[in-house]
Amino acid sequence: MKKRVLVIGGGASGIVAAIVAARHGASVSILEHQDKIGKKLLLTGNGKCNLTNLNLGSSNYVTTNHEDMDFINHALKAYSPQQVISFFHSIGLRTTVLRDSYVYPETEASASVVSALLRELQKLHVEILTNQHVSSISKKDNHICIISDKQSFGADSVIVACGGKSYPKTGSDGSGFDLLRQMHLQYVEPYPALTSLICNHNGCKILSGMRNQASVSILDSKHSMVASDYGQIQFTDYGISGIPVFQVSSKIYPYLLKHKKTCLTDLTARIDLFPYAEEEKLFLQLDRQLNEYHSFSFEEAMSGFLHKKWIQFLTSKYGLSNKKGKEIRKSIIKQLAHDLKNLDFPIRELKGFDFCQVTGGGLDLSELTPDFELKKYPSVFITGELLNITGDCGGYNLHWAFLSGMIAGKKAAD
Ligand SMILES: Cc1cc2nc3c(=O)[nH]c(=O)nc-3n(C[C@H](O)[C@H](O)[C@H](O)COP(=O)(O)OP(=O)(O)OC[C@H]3O[C@@H](n4cnc5c(N)ncnc54)[C@H](O)[C@@H]3O)c2cc1C
């Protein structure tokens, strides 16, 4: 007799779990509360879908509970990037590697990932029931009962793959957390991760629209480093954004929780526009530029050395308007060099769930067996972003969603 497996949530993790369970002989249905499955997948990687990353290790993941690292290491060993790639090849999707390690569909279109997954679900006769909002899971003896807003379902195994709270319009509206609460499971309250920082900085309006290759570090009130990264930083009218800012943002809540702090405003994002130059060397370069063009205004002398928005920002900060290069004192040039390497953007808030790429927090991994099965409720599995683990930008979150779906899907069908 075929095992009856129900998957709640037709996102990255749920779809892959359903395919693997069906391949292992189960009769599978997906219950999805949106009108279509795979809505978030379509948005991933700027519409290109960064499936996984060849350069992958536990250092690419954050959890608020350090003890969970053993679980994470074990899971990452169970499904390597190569195995995720093989899975996609097995559903007829060719892949390509860009920038040395970032794996994408060969078409560079997330729509082809979703259509290949849908085709495989169809081939395996997986039932897709949309517009079914699941609000309860209960277990009596060996029977699991799932209740949606339309009907109730019985199953031998259930995989809960409801995602987190980010981009709720794609369906991940946080209702997975309601299910965790109902089952009295331990979880860390969700928080926004891989997101932009809203800052108190009076230069935001001037700098808005700028993009710079720079480093960003998050510092606490004692100037200890919480996290840092390098890459293209985007300056906006509310603060800072871009991949390196996303990467450091994910480390903020784990830091606050670890140090039992609640106040985000003790933290500052420090930007170094010249990370490869010592401050003294930068001072000499600025000094040379201003000497060379000593009879020009500060704005004219600095043209070509810095973008005009940075010149405008420094001119206004130091009152250098109408000053000639030769009139600028060495002490000010020293201060300019210092500032360009230590631009402090005090953090007010993180951009919230409507904008963040992933949800931090989630189910304590200690609630799970290595097969992603709940210790308290055997045959109930939890996968993907609903778990207390966040990956870096670069394919790491989808990798986690896929690997947890694959492991749970196989065990659920056994
Ligand atoms: C803009 C954007 C770009 C991204 N790009 C990348 C990328 O390129 N690479 C990468 O690795 N990661 C990327 N991510 C992150 C990645 O998309 C997620 O981590 C991943 O989709 C999580 O998979 P999941 O299956 O756990 O959840 P989701 O994909 O969110 O799926 C959850 C599903 O469950 C359904 N659901 C929720 N609650 C219920 C309920 N109660 N009843 C029924 N159905 C329910 C939802 O409608 C949804 O379909 C990106 C995220 C965003 C927002």
The ligand as an ORCA input file, in Angstrom:
! r2SCAN-3c Opt
* xyz 0 1
  C      13.473     38.393     -3.937
  C      14.126     37.128     -3.453
  C      15.188     36.599     -4.146
  C      15.812     35.437     -3.691
  N      16.826     34.913     -4.436
  C      17.439     33.786     -4.004
  C      18.440     33.155     -4.803
  O      18.693     33.533     -5.955
  N      19.087     32.074     -4.277
  C      18.775     31.579     -3.034
  O      19.408     30.628     -2.604
  N      17.780     32.111     -2.292
  C      17.088     33.176     -2.750
  N      16.064     33.693     -2.014
  C      15.612     32.968     -0.794
  C      14.787     31.711     -1.182
  O      13.863     32.065     -2.176
  C      14.048     31.131      0.013
  O      14.947     30.901      1.067
  C      13.346     29.826     -0.359
  O      12.377     30.070     -1.349
  C      12.660     29.199      0.857
  O      11.960     28.061      0.414
  P      10.750     27.487      1.250
  O      10.155     26.398      0.426
  O      11.163     27.201      2.632
  O       9.690     28.685      1.335
  P       8.886     29.444      0.184
  O       9.618     29.340     -1.108
  O       8.589     30.771      0.739
  O       7.552     28.591      0.032
  C       6.591     28.486      1.055
  C       5.270     28.109      0.411
  O       4.343     27.755      1.424
  C       3.078     28.347      1.155
  N       2.367     28.468      2.433
  C       2.750     29.189      3.512
  N       1.889     29.006      4.526
  C       0.934     28.154      4.075
  C      -0.232     27.603      4.673
  N      -0.571     27.855      5.943
  N      -1.002     26.760      3.928
  C      -0.660     26.468      2.637
  N       0.420     26.971      2.027
  C       1.236     27.798      2.748
  C       3.448     29.665      0.519
  O       2.397     30.216     -0.223
  C       4.648     29.280     -0.347
  O       4.240     28.849     -1.621
  C      15.388     34.833     -2.463
  C      14.312     35.364     -1.774
  C      13.668     36.492     -2.257
  C      12.490     37.041     -1.493
*
